[in-house]
Amino acid sequence: MEKIFNAIVEVFRKIMKFFLERPVTWLANKISSAPKQENVNASLTELYRSIITNPGKKGLLLPFKPDINPIIIFTDMHKGARNGSDDFAIAEDNYLAALDFYNNKEFYFINMGDSEELWENNIFSVMKHNQNTFDKEKLFDDRKAFVKLFGNHDLFWDNDPFSAVYLKKMYGREIKIHAGVVLRADLPNGYIDVFCTHGHQGDSQSDGNAFSKWFVSYIWGPLQGFLEINTNTPACNDDKKTLHNQMMYEWSNAQDNLVLITGHTHQPVFNSLTHLERLYLQLEEAEAKKDTTVIQKIKDEIPRRKQEYDFVSNSFRNMKPSYFNAGCCCFEDGNITGLEIADGYMRLVKWSKINGIPERIVAEEISLTELSSQITNFKRVV
């Protein structure tokens, strides 16, 4: 009987997709194809000011000492129902191993949104298949060392009147979901604000008025998921990754004593540079030193990185190191990336299986004192 029901649903889905794919795609392009810089600026500015002037309403303001209070930032798990469209399933082992590592070392954990994939799945299936991850996350909350933010794919947490009930069932206690968090780092040369938010700000589809957010949570997202229509969201479209990252950078570049950390695009960014852009800088340095071994190594790696992300900013040689992106926890090879703030350093880390065992790999790092100095002394090119 169940097989017959599933067959009927599949036929119905295909018929609906045939008739609705074009209008749904057209509507997606109309309402969400590209955020505008002025909307991004207004949204980020409003959220940041709200957090630092009225902590608790939209987000938290957390003073900390980066050489004493370690922090791990992960984003974009997209936990699903362990079916064929569950992007998180292959990365779960790395994620759980990472949480064990950071909890044992008493890190503070910031979960930066799109943690649950609630466009393609209902909350009940996500809860059923991801209790192991919720239990691991709860260990941080047991130590009062857990902040959970919402993204565009889990706007449900900000909109649904019963979200508190589901969260209590998942974590065993009440959990408040925030739009952002500001980490105020106490440094020898002053302070720097590390502003963490998902990064969908300025997108009319998921950062507009109350109606648009309700529409996405209850109509738009489920419809796309049921029809299996890819409308090229930033996570799967290089042009939109570029656009979102550039707009986030432009806002951060205009701020003082501030570092912006987002997710959303699934594209790691460190010191405002993608991996490809850093390779080009390293290549120029190696060529200046006439280091033929390093030159060849970088030239061999560049084509592989271009397959992942073939874009280089015109101003990559003079970028203010004010924007970071934590990447995601659902890469198709099972790897996950995140940002650590520990021992006085900011680090981009990757967790990857080596011989079947999840291992932590430091990809990039910079001391926060040096980062603060670079931001303070940066000369903007007009």
MARKOLVO-124590 format. One record per residue (C-alpha): residue number from 1; residue in three letters; x, y, z. Coordinates in nm, 2 decimals, decimal comma. Each point is the difference from the previous one (the first is absolute). Layout:
N
+-----+---------+--------+--------+--------+
| num | residuo |      x |      y |      z |
+-----+---------+--------+--------+--------+
| NUM |     ala |      X |      Y |      Z |
...
+-----+---------+--------+--------+--------+
***
This chain:
382
+-----+---------+--------+--------+--------+
| num | residuo |      x |      y |      z |
+-----+---------+--------+--------+--------+
|   1 |     met |   0,00 |   0,00 |   0,00 |
|   2 |     glu |   0,28 |   0,24 |   0,09 |
|   3 |     lys |   0,18 |  -0,07 |  -0,33 |
|   4 |     ile |  -0,33 |   0,08 |  -0,19 |
|   5 |     phe |  -0,04 |   0,32 |   0,19 |
|   6 |     asn |   0,37 |   0,10 |  -0,07 |
|   7 |     ala |  -0,05 |  -0,07 |  -0,37 |
|   8 |     ile |  -0,31 |   0,22 |  -0,01 |
|   9 |     val |   0,19 |   0,28 |   0,17 |
|  10 |     glu |   0,29 |  -0,03 |  -0,24 |
|  11 |     val |  -0,23 |   0,02 |  -0,30 |
|  12 |     phe |  -0,18 |   0,30 |   0,15 |
|  13 |     arg |   0,34 |   0,17 |   0,06 |
|  14 |     lys |   0,11 |  -0,05 |  -0,36 |
|  15 |     ile |  -0,33 |   0,14 |  -0,13 |
|  16 |     met |   0,02 |   0,30 |   0,23 |
|  17 |     lys |   0,36 |   0,06 |  -0,10 |
|  18 |     phe |  -0,08 |  -0,01 |  -0,37 |
|  19 |     phe |  -0,26 |   0,27 |   0,04 |
|  20 |     leu |   0,17 |   0,21 |   0,27 |
|  21 |     glu |   0,37 |  -0,01 |  -0,06 |
|  22 |     arg |   0,01 |   0,29 |  -0,24 |
|  23 |     pro |  -0,22 |   0,24 |   0,21 |
|  24 |     val |   0,17 |  -0,10 |   0,32 |
|  25 |     thr |   0,34 |   0,07 |  -0,15 |
|  26 |     trp |  -0,12 |   0,33 |  -0,14 |
|  27 |     leu |  -0,13 |   0,10 |   0,34 |
|  28 |     ala |   0,33 |  -0,10 |   0,16 |
|  29 |     asn |   0,19 |   0,22 |  -0,24 |
|  30 |     lys |  -0,24 |   0,29 |   0,06 |
|  31 |     ile |   0,01 |   0,00 |   0,38 |
|  32 |     ser |   0,33 |  -0,14 |   0,09 |
|  33 |     ser |   0,25 |  -0,01 |  -0,28 |
|  34 |     ala |   0,23 |   0,27 |   0,14 |
|  35 |     pro |   0,01 |   0,21 |   0,32 |
|  36 |     lys |   0,08 |   0,36 |  -0,04 |
|  37 |     gln |   0,30 |   0,16 |   0,17 |
|  38 |     glu |  -0,21 |   0,27 |   0,17 |
|  39 |     asn |  -0,23 |  -0,26 |   0,14 |
|  40 |     val |   0,29 |  -0,21 |   0,13 |
|  41 |     asn |   0,15 |   0,31 |   0,15 |
|  42 |     ala |  -0,32 |   0,11 |   0,17 |
|  43 |     ser |  -0,07 |  -0,35 |   0,14 |
|  44 |     leu |   0,34 |  -0,07 |   0,13 |
|  45 |     thr |   0,03 |   0,35 |   0,15 |
|  46 |     glu |  -0,33 |  -0,03 |   0,18 |
|  47 |     leu |   0,07 |  -0,34 |   0,14 |
|  48 |     tyr |   0,35 |   0,09 |   0,12 |
|  49 |     arg |  -0,12 |   0,32 |   0,17 |
|  50 |     ser |  -0,29 |  -0,18 |   0,16 |
|  51 |     ile |   0,24 |  -0,26 |   0,15 |
|  52 |     ile |   0,25 |   0,25 |   0,14 |
|  53 |     thr |  -0,26 |   0,25 |   0,13 |
|  54 |     asn |  -0,27 |  -0,24 |   0,11 |
|  55 |     pro |   0,16 |  -0,34 |   0,06 |
|  56 |     gly |  -0,25 |  -0,29 |   0,02 |
|  57 |     lys |  -0,27 |   0,13 |  -0,22 |
|  58 |     lys |   0,14 |  -0,12 |  -0,33 |
|  59 |     gly |   0,33 |  -0,14 |   0,10 |
|  60 |     leu |   0,27 |  -0,03 |   0,27 |
|  61 |     leu |   0,30 |   0,22 |   0,08 |
|  62 |     leu |   0,27 |  -0,22 |   0,15 |
|  63 |     pro |   0,32 |   0,16 |   0,14 |
|  64 |     phe |   0,28 |  -0,25 |  -0,01 |
|  65 |     lys |   0,38 |  -0,04 |   0,02 |
|  66 |     pro |   0,11 |  -0,19 |  -0,31 |
|  67 |     asp |   0,31 |  -0,15 |   0,16 |
|  68 |     ile |  -0,22 |  -0,15 |   0,29 |
|  69 |     asn |  -0,35 |  -0,06 |  -0,14 |
|  70 |     pro |   0,02 |  -0,23 |  -0,31 |
|  71 |     ile |  -0,29 |   0,02 |  -0,25 |
|  72 |     ile |  -0,10 |  -0,22 |  -0,29 |
|  73 |     ile |  -0,23 |   0,12 |  -0,28 |
|  74 |     phe |  -0,18 |  -0,25 |  -0,23 |
|  75 |     thr |  -0,27 |   0,08 |  -0,25 |
|  76 |     asp |  -0,23 |  -0,16 |  -0,26 |
|  77 |     met |  -0,04 |  -0,36 |   0,10 |
|  78 |     his |  -0,34 |  -0,03 |  -0,18 |
|  79 |     lys |  -0,09 |  -0,30 |   0,21 |
|  80 |     gly |  -0,27 |  -0,20 |  -0,18 |
|  81 |     ala |  -0,19 |  -0,32 |   0,01 |
|  82 |     arg |   0,28 |  -0,24 |  -0,10 |
|  83 |     asn |  -0,15 |  -0,04 |  -0,35 |
|  84 |     gly |   0,16 |   0,05 |  -0,34 |
|  85 |     ser |  -0,01 |   0,38 |   0,03 |
|  86 |     asp |   0,15 |   0,02 |   0,35 |
|  87 |     asp |   0,33 |   0,19 |  -0,06 |
|  88 |     phe |   0,10 |  -0,04 |   0,37 |
|  89 |     ala |   0,00 |  -0,38 |   0,02 |
|  90 |     ile |   0,34 |  -0,05 |  -0,15 |
|  91 |     ala |   0,15 |   0,27 |   0,22 |
|  92 |     glu |  -0,15 |  -0,12 |   0,33 |
|  93 |     asp |   0,30 |  -0,20 |   0,12 |
|  94 |     asn |   0,23 |   0,30 |  -0,04 |
|  95 |     tyr |  -0,25 |   0,23 |   0,17 |
|  96 |     leu |  -0,05 |  -0,23 |   0,30 |
|  97 |     ala |   0,38 |  -0,05 |   0,04 |
|  98 |     ala |   0,06 |   0,37 |  -0,02 |
|  99 |     leu |  -0,26 |   0,07 |   0,27 |
| 100 |     asp |   0,15 |  -0,26 |   0,23 |
| 101 |     phe |   0,34 |   0,16 |  -0,05 |
| 102 |     tyr |  -0,11 |   0,36 |   0,07 |
| 103 |     asn |  -0,23 |  -0,10 |   0,29 |
| 104 |     asn |   0,29 |  -0,19 |   0,17 |
| 105 |     lys |   0,21 |   0,31 |  -0,03 |
| 106 |     glu |  -0,28 |   0,22 |   0,13 |
| 107 |     phe |  -0,05 |   0,21 |  -0,31 |
| 108 |     tyr |  -0,30 |   0,23 |  -0,03 |
| 109 |     phe |  -0,21 |  -0,11 |  -0,30 |
| 110 |     ile |  -0,18 |   0,24 |  -0,24 |
| 111 |     asn |  -0,23 |  -0,17 |  -0,24 |
| 112 |     met |  -0,05 |   0,25 |  -0,27 |
| 113 |     gly |  -0,32 |  -0,10 |  -0,17 |
| 114 |     asp |  -0,14 |  -0,23 |  -0,27 |
| 115 |     ser |   0,07 |  -0,27 |   0,25 |
| 116 |     glu |  -0,33 |  -0,18 |  -0,08 |
| 117 |     glu |  -0,12 |  -0,04 |  -0,36 |
| 118 |     leu |  -0,36 |   0,11 |   0,05 |
| 119 |     trp |  -0,07 |   0,09 |  -0,36 |
| 120 |     glu |   0,02 |  -0,36 |  -0,13 |
| 121 |     asn |  -0,11 |  -0,17 |   0,33 |
| 122 |     asn |  -0,25 |   0,04 |   0,27 |
| 123 |     ile |   0,11 |   0,05 |   0,36 |
| 124 |     phe |  -0,11 |  -0,35 |   0,11 |
| 125 |     ser |   0,22 |  -0,19 |  -0,25 |
| 126 |     val |   0,30 |   0,23 |   0,08 |
| 127 |     met |  -0,05 |  -0,06 |   0,37 |
| 128 |     lys |  -0,04 |  -0,38 |  -0,05 |
| 129 |     his |   0,33 |  -0,04 |  -0,19 |
| 130 |     asn |   0,23 |   0,24 |   0,17 |
| 131 |     gln |  -0,03 |  -0,06 |   0,37 |
| 132 |     asn |   0,37 |  -0,10 |   0,02 |
| 133 |     thr |   0,11 |   0,35 |  -0,12 |
| 134 |     phe |  -0,25 |   0,17 |   0,24 |
| 135 |     asp |   0,14 |  -0,20 |   0,29 |
| 136 |     lys |   0,35 |   0,11 |  -0,09 |
| 137 |     glu |  -0,10 |   0,36 |  -0,03 |
| 138 |     lys |  -0,18 |  -0,02 |   0,33 |
| 139 |     leu |   0,33 |  -0,08 |   0,18 |
| 140 |     phe |   0,11 |   0,35 |  -0,09 |
| 141 |     asp |  -0,32 |   0,15 |   0,13 |
| 142 |     asp |   0,04 |  -0,20 |   0,32 |
| 143 |     arg |   0,31 |   0,21 |   0,06 |
| 144 |     lys |  -0,19 |   0,32 |  -0,11 |
| 145 |     ala |   0,24 |   0,01 |  -0,30 |
| 146 |     phe |  -0,25 |  -0,02 |  -0,29 |
| 147 |     val |  -0,16 |   0,26 |  -0,23 |
| 148 |     lys |  -0,23 |  -0,10 |  -0,28 |
| 149 |     leu |  -0,08 |   0,24 |  -0,29 |
| 150 |     phe |  -0,25 |  -0,04 |  -0,27 |
| 151 |     gly |   0,06 |   0,02 |  -0,38 |
| 152 |     asn |  -0,23 |   0,01 |  -0,29 |
| 153 |     his |  -0,05 |  -0,38 |  -0,02 |
| 154 |     asp |  -0,10 |  -0,02 |   0,36 |
| 155 |     leu |  -0,20 |   0,33 |   0,03 |
| 156 |     phe |  -0,25 |  -0,24 |   0,15 |
| 157 |     trp |   0,17 |   0,07 |   0,34 |
| 158 |     asp |  -0,07 |   0,37 |  -0,03 |
| 159 |     asn |  -0,36 |  -0,03 |  -0,13 |
| 160 |     asp |  -0,18 |  -0,31 |   0,14 |
| 161 |     pro |  -0,20 |   0,07 |   0,32 |
| 162 |     phe |   0,08 |  -0,35 |   0,12 |
| 163 |     ser |   0,37 |   0,01 |  -0,07 |
| 164 |     ala |   0,08 |   0,02 |   0,37 |
| 165 |     val |  -0,18 |  -0,33 |   0,05 |
| 166 |     tyr |   0,19 |  -0,18 |  -0,27 |
| 167 |     leu |   0,33 |   0,14 |   0,13 |
| 168 |     lys |  -0,07 |  -0,11 |   0,35 |
| 169 |     lys |  -0,07 |  -0,35 |  -0,13 |
| 170 |     met |   0,32 |   0,00 |  -0,20 |
| 171 |     tyr |   0,23 |   0,13 |   0,27 |
| 172 |     gly |  -0,18 |  -0,08 |   0,32 |
| 173 |     arg |  -0,03 |   0,36 |   0,10 |
| 174 |     glu |  -0,10 |   0,34 |  -0,14 |
| 175 |     ile |   0,23 |   0,13 |  -0,26 |
| 176 |     lys |  -0,02 |   0,36 |  -0,14 |
| 177 |     ile |   0,08 |   0,05 |  -0,36 |
| 178 |     his |   0,18 |   0,33 |  -0,10 |
| 179 |     ala |   0,05 |   0,19 |  -0,31 |
| 180 |     gly |   0,37 |   0,07 |   0,08 |
| 181 |     val |   0,26 |   0,03 |   0,27 |
| 182 |     val |   0,28 |   0,25 |   0,05 |
| 183 |     leu |   0,32 |  -0,12 |   0,17 |
| 184 |     arg |   0,19 |   0,29 |   0,15 |
| 185 |     ala |   0,36 |  -0,11 |   0,01 |
| 186 |     asp |   0,22 |   0,16 |   0,27 |
| 187 |     leu |   0,34 |   0,05 |  -0,17 |
| 188 |     pro |   0,33 |   0,16 |   0,11 |
| 189 |     asn |  -0,05 |   0,27 |  -0,26 |
| 190 |     gly |  -0,36 |   0,07 |   0,07 |
| 191 |     tyr |  -0,31 |  -0,20 |  -0,09 |
| 192 |     ile |  -0,15 |  -0,15 |  -0,32 |
| 193 |     asp |  -0,36 |  -0,10 |  -0,05 |
| 194 |     val |  -0,05 |  -0,34 |  -0,17 |
| 195 |     phe |  -0,35 |   0,02 |  -0,14 |
| 196 |     cys |  -0,15 |  -0,34 |  -0,09 |
| 197 |     thr |  -0,32 |  -0,04 |  -0,19 |
| 198 |     his |  -0,12 |  -0,25 |  -0,27 |
| 199 |     gly |   0,04 |   0,24 |  -0,30 |
| 200 |     his |  -0,33 |  -0,01 |  -0,17 |
| 201 |     gln |  -0,06 |   0,37 |   0,09 |
| 202 |     gly |  -0,13 |   0,21 |  -0,28 |
| 203 |     asp |  -0,16 |  -0,29 |  -0,18 |
| 204 |     ser |  -0,36 |   0,10 |  -0,06 |
| 205 |     gln |  -0,10 |  -0,37 |   0,00 |
| 206 |     ser |   0,11 |  -0,07 |   0,35 |
| 207 |     asp |   0,09 |   0,33 |   0,17 |
| 208 |     gly |  -0,30 |   0,21 |  -0,09 |
| 209 |     asn |  -0,31 |   0,08 |   0,19 |
| 210 |     ala |  -0,19 |  -0,24 |   0,22 |
| 211 |     phe |  -0,22 |  -0,12 |  -0,28 |
| 212 |     ser |   0,29 |  -0,08 |  -0,23 |
| 213 |     lys |   0,17 |  -0,20 |   0,27 |
| 214 |     trp |  -0,32 |  -0,19 |   0,08 |
| 215 |     phe |  -0,05 |  -0,07 |  -0,37 |
| 216 |     val |   0,35 |  -0,15 |  -0,03 |
| 217 |     ser |  -0,04 |  -0,21 |   0,31 |
| 218 |     tyr |  -0,34 |  -0,15 |  -0,07 |
| 219 |     ile |  -0,07 |   0,03 |  -0,38 |
| 220 |     trp |   0,31 |   0,08 |  -0,20 |
| 221 |     gly |   0,26 |  -0,23 |   0,16 |
| 222 |     pro |  -0,23 |  -0,31 |   0,03 |
| 223 |     leu |  -0,12 |   0,05 |  -0,36 |
| 224 |     gln |   0,36 |   0,01 |  -0,14 |
| 225 |     gly |   0,09 |  -0,31 |   0,21 |
| 226 |     phe |  -0,31 |  -0,20 |  -0,11 |
| 227 |     leu |   0,04 |   0,09 |  -0,37 |
| 228 |     glu |   0,38 |  -0,06 |   0,02 |
| 229 |     ile |   0,05 |   0,33 |  -0,19 |
| 230 |     asn |   0,35 |   0,15 |   0,01 |
| 231 |     thr |  -0,04 |   0,38 |   0,00 |
| 232 |     asn |   0,38 |   0,06 |   0,03 |
| 233 |     thr |   0,02 |   0,13 |   0,35 |
| 234 |     pro |   0,34 |   0,14 |   0,10 |
| 235 |     ala |   0,12 |  -0,33 |   0,14 |
| 236 |     cys |  -0,01 |  -0,16 |  -0,35 |
| 237 |     asn |   0,07 |   0,29 |  -0,23 |
| 238 |     asp |   0,35 |   0,15 |  -0,04 |
| 239 |     asp |  -0,13 |   0,33 |  -0,13 |
| 240 |     lys |  -0,21 |   0,05 |   0,31 |
| 241 |     lys |   0,27 |  -0,12 |   0,23 |
| 242 |     thr |   0,22 |   0,27 |  -0,15 |
| 243 |     leu |  -0,27 |   0,26 |   0,03 |
| 244 |     his |  -0,09 |  -0,08 |   0,36 |
| 245 |     asn |   0,36 |  -0,02 |   0,12 |
| 246 |     gln |   0,08 |   0,33 |  -0,18 |
| 247 |     met |  -0,29 |   0,18 |   0,16 |
| 248 |     met |   0,08 |  -0,14 |   0,35 |
| 249 |     tyr |   0,36 |   0,12 |  -0,05 |
| 250 |     glu |  -0,10 |   0,35 |  -0,12 |
| 251 |     trp |  -0,20 |   0,05 |   0,32 |
| 252 |     ser |   0,28 |  -0,13 |   0,22 |
| 253 |     asn |   0,25 |   0,22 |  -0,18 |
| 254 |     ala |  -0,19 |   0,31 |   0,10 |
| 255 |     gln |   0,00 |  -0,08 |   0,37 |
| 256 |     asp |   0,26 |   0,08 |   0,27 |
| 257 |     asn |   0,14 |  -0,26 |   0,24 |
| 258 |     leu |  -0,22 |  -0,27 |  -0,14 |
| 259 |     val |   0,03 |  -0,34 |  -0,15 |
| 260 |     leu |  -0,31 |  -0,15 |  -0,17 |
| 261 |     ile |  -0,04 |  -0,38 |  -0,01 |
| 262 |     thr |  -0,28 |  -0,16 |  -0,20 |
| 263 |     gly |  -0,10 |  -0,33 |  -0,16 |
| 264 |     his |  -0,28 |  -0,04 |  -0,26 |
| 265 |     thr |   0,22 |  -0,03 |  -0,31 |
| 266 |     his |   0,18 |  -0,32 |   0,11 |
| 267 |     gln |   0,32 |   0,16 |  -0,13 |
| 268 |     pro |   0,28 |   0,04 |   0,26 |
| 269 |     val |   0,15 |   0,35 |   0,01 |
| 270 |     phe |   0,30 |   0,10 |   0,22 |
| 271 |     asn |   0,13 |   0,35 |   0,03 |
| 272 |     ser |  -0,25 |   0,10 |  -0,27 |
| 273 |     leu |   0,17 |  -0,24 |  -0,25 |
| 274 |     thr |  -0,12 |  -0,33 |  -0,14 |
| 275 |     his |   0,25 |  -0,28 |  -0,03 |
| 276 |     leu |   0,05 |   0,07 |  -0,37 |
| 277 |     glu |   0,08 |   0,37 |   0,06 |
| 278 |     arg |   0,25 |  -0,10 |   0,27 |
| 279 |     leu |   0,17 |  -0,24 |  -0,25 |
| 280 |     tyr |   0,04 |   0,29 |  -0,24 |
| 281 |     leu |   0,16 |   0,21 |   0,27 |
| 282 |     gln |   0,23 |  -0,28 |   0,10 |
| 283 |     leu |   0,09 |  -0,06 |  -0,37 |
| 284 |     glu |   0,11 |   0,37 |  -0,04 |
| 285 |     glu |   0,21 |  -0,03 |   0,32 |
| 286 |     ala |   0,16 |  -0,32 |  -0,12 |
| 287 |     glu |   0,07 |   0,15 |  -0,35 |
| 288 |     ala |   0,16 |   0,30 |   0,17 |
| 289 |     lys |   0,23 |  -0,24 |   0,19 |
| 290 |     lys |   0,05 |  -0,21 |  -0,31 |
| 291 |     asp |  -0,09 |  -0,31 |   0,20 |
| 292 |     thr |  -0,06 |  -0,24 |  -0,28 |
| 293 |     thr |  -0,12 |  -0,29 |   0,23 |
| 294 |     val |  -0,27 |   0,21 |   0,17 |
| 295 |     ile |  -0,10 |   0,16 |  -0,34 |
| 296 |     gln |  -0,06 |  -0,34 |  -0,15 |
| 297 |     lys |  -0,19 |  -0,13 |   0,30 |
| 298 |     ile |  -0,23 |   0,30 |   0,00 |
| 299 |     lys |  -0,05 |  -0,02 |  -0,38 |
| 300 |     asp |  -0,10 |  -0,36 |   0,04 |
| 301 |     glu |  -0,26 |   0,08 |   0,27 |
| 302 |     ile |  -0,16 |   0,30 |  -0,17 |
| 303 |     pro |  -0,19 |  -0,20 |  -0,27 |
| 304 |     arg |  -0,15 |  -0,22 |   0,27 |
| 305 |     arg |  -0,11 |   0,30 |   0,20 |
| 306 |     lys |  -0,15 |   0,16 |  -0,31 |
| 307 |     gln |  -0,23 |  -0,30 |  -0,03 |
| 308 |     glu |  -0,14 |   0,09 |   0,35 |
| 309 |     tyr |  -0,02 |   0,38 |  -0,04 |
| 310 |     asp |   0,12 |   0,18 |  -0,31 |
| 311 |     phe |  -0,02 |   0,36 |   0,11 |
| 312 |     val |   0,27 |   0,25 |   0,09 |
| 313 |     ser |  -0,08 |   0,35 |   0,13 |
| 314 |     asn |   0,15 |   0,28 |  -0,19 |
| 315 |     ser |   0,13 |   0,14 |   0,33 |
| 316 |     phe |   0,12 |  -0,32 |   0,16 |
| 317 |     arg |   0,35 |   0,15 |   0,05 |
| 318 |     asn |  -0,14 |   0,27 |   0,22 |
| 319 |     met |  -0,28 |  -0,15 |   0,21 |
| 320 |     lys |  -0,06 |   0,11 |   0,35 |
| 321 |     pro |   0,00 |  -0,32 |   0,22 |
| 322 |     ser |  -0,34 |   0,08 |   0,14 |
| 323 |     tyr |  -0,21 |  -0,29 |  -0,15 |
| 324 |     phe |   0,00 |  -0,37 |   0,08 |
| 325 |     asn |  -0,23 |  -0,28 |  -0,11 |
| 326 |     ala |  -0,01 |  -0,32 |   0,20 |
| 327 |     gly |  -0,09 |  -0,21 |  -0,31 |
| 328 |     cys |  -0,24 |  -0,29 |   0,09 |
| 329 |     cys |  -0,04 |  -0,34 |   0,16 |
| 330 |     cys |  -0,15 |  -0,17 |  -0,31 |
| 331 |     phe |   0,27 |  -0,02 |  -0,27 |
| 332 |     glu |  -0,07 |  -0,28 |  -0,24 |
| 333 |     asp |   0,32 |  -0,18 |   0,10 |
| 334 |     gly |  -0,11 |  -0,01 |   0,36 |
| 335 |     asn |   0,25 |   0,27 |   0,11 |
| 336 |     ile |  -0,10 |   0,29 |   0,23 |
| 337 |     thr |   0,16 |   0,34 |   0,06 |
| 338 |     gly |  -0,03 |   0,24 |   0,29 |
| 339 |     leu |   0,17 |   0,29 |   0,16 |
| 340 |     glu |   0,18 |  -0,02 |   0,34 |
| 341 |     ile |   0,09 |   0,29 |   0,22 |
| 342 |     ala |   0,25 |  -0,15 |   0,25 |
| 343 |     asp |   0,34 |   0,07 |   0,15 |
| 344 |     gly |  -0,02 |   0,36 |  -0,13 |
| 345 |     tyr |  -0,05 |  -0,12 |  -0,36 |
| 346 |     met |  -0,27 |  -0,02 |  -0,27 |
| 347 |     arg |   0,03 |  -0,33 |  -0,18 |
| 348 |     leu |  -0,18 |  -0,15 |  -0,30 |
| 349 |     val |  -0,02 |  -0,37 |   0,07 |
| 350 |     lys |  -0,11 |  -0,30 |  -0,20 |
| 351 |     trp |  -0,11 |  -0,33 |   0,14 |
| 352 |     ser |   0,06 |  -0,29 |  -0,25 |
| 353 |     lys |   0,03 |  -0,37 |   0,03 |
| 354 |     ile |   0,35 |  -0,14 |  -0,04 |
| 355 |     asn |   0,02 |  -0,37 |  -0,01 |
| 356 |     gly |  -0,37 |   0,00 |   0,11 |
| 357 |     ile |   0,07 |   0,21 |   0,31 |
| 358 |     pro |  -0,13 |   0,36 |   0,03 |
| 359 |     glu |   0,30 |   0,24 |   0,05 |
| 360 |     arg |   0,03 |   0,37 |   0,05 |
| 361 |     ile |   0,21 |   0,19 |  -0,25 |
| 362 |     val |   0,10 |   0,37 |   0,03 |
| 363 |     ala |  -0,03 |   0,16 |  -0,34 |
| 364 |     glu |   0,07 |   0,37 |   0,09 |
| 365 |     glu |   0,07 |   0,20 |   0,32 |
| 366 |     ile |   0,08 |   0,35 |   0,11 |
| 367 |     ser |   0,04 |   0,15 |   0,35 |
| 368 |     leu |  -0,28 |   0,22 |   0,11 |
| 369 |     thr |   0,25 |   0,27 |   0,10 |
| 370 |     glu |   0,14 |   0,00 |  -0,35 |
| 371 |     leu |  -0,35 |  -0,01 |  -0,15 |
| 372 |     ser |  -0,10 |   0,30 |   0,21 |
| 373 |     ser |   0,31 |   0,19 |  -0,10 |
| 374 |     gln |  -0,06 |  -0,07 |  -0,37 |
| 375 |     ile |  -0,36 |   0,12 |   0,02 |
| 376 |     thr |   0,09 |   0,31 |   0,20 |
| 377 |     asn |   0,28 |   0,10 |  -0,24 |
| 378 |     phe |  -0,17 |  -0,10 |  -0,33 |
| 379 |     lys |   0,00 |   0,27 |  -0,26 |
| 380 |     arg |  -0,31 |  -0,01 |  -0,21 |
| 381 |     val |   0,05 |   0,05 |  -0,37 |
| 382 |     val |  -0,25 |   0,25 |  -0,14 |
+-----+---------+--------+--------+--------+
***
